Amino acid sequence: MKQPKKWKMAVLVWLVIYPTISLISILLGDWLGQLHILLRTFVMSIILVPFMIFIAMPQITKWFNKWLTQ
């Protein structure tokens, strides 16, 4: 199978990360705002990384497979 171009993968990662970070900030913003910046980014990354690896990226790469392999 042909490897996708890195810039295409970067676009897909951004397409998932941006709304996910926004949603986390909306849902947990008041609570996260009370935390020290290092703890805040730690909590965000604990949520974001597993979501990206196990849920979002497998799904979005399926949806965009044809575009990725062109």
BELUR-V483907 format. One record per residue. N is the residue number from 1. PHI is phi in radians with two decimals (* if undefined). BURIAL is I if it has 9 or more other C-alpha atoms within 8 Angstrom, else O. Layout:
# BELUR-V483907
n=<N;N>
phi=<PHI;PHI>
burial=<BURIAL;BURIAL>
This chain:
# BELUR-V483907
n=<1;2;3;4;5;6;7;8;9;10;11;12;13;14;15;16;17;18;19;20;21;22;23;24;25;26;27;28;29;30;31;32;33;34;35;36;37;38;39;40;41;42;43;44;45;46;47;48;49;50;51;52;53;54;55;56;57;58;59;60;61;62;63;64;65;66;67;68;69;70>
phi=<*;-1.24;-1.28;-1.20;-1.18;-1.08;-1.19;-1.22;-1.13;-1.09;-1.09;-1.11;-1.04;-1.09;-1.06;-1.62;-1.15;-1.02;-1.18;-1.18;-1.08;-1.07;-1.12;-1.05;-1.11;-1.17;-1.27;-2.02;-0.98;-1.10;-1.20;-1.11;-1.10;-1.45;-1.56;-1.06;-0.95;-1.18;-1.22;-1.04;-1.20;-1.10;-1.07;-1.04;-1.23;-1.10;-1.39;-1.23;-1.11;-1.08;-1.03;-1.12;-1.23;-1.71;-2.08;-1.22;-1.15;-1.03;-1.21;-1.22;-1.23;-1.16;-1.09;-1.85;-0.96;-1.05;-1.14;-1.11;-1.64;-1.28>
burial=<O;O;O;I;O;O;O;I;I;O;O;I;I;O;O;I;I;O;O;I;I;O;O;I;I;O;O;O;I;O;O;I;O;O;O;O;O;O;O;I;O;O;O;I;O;O;O;I;O;I;I;I;I;O;I;I;I;I;O;I;I;O;O;O;O;O;O;I;I;O>
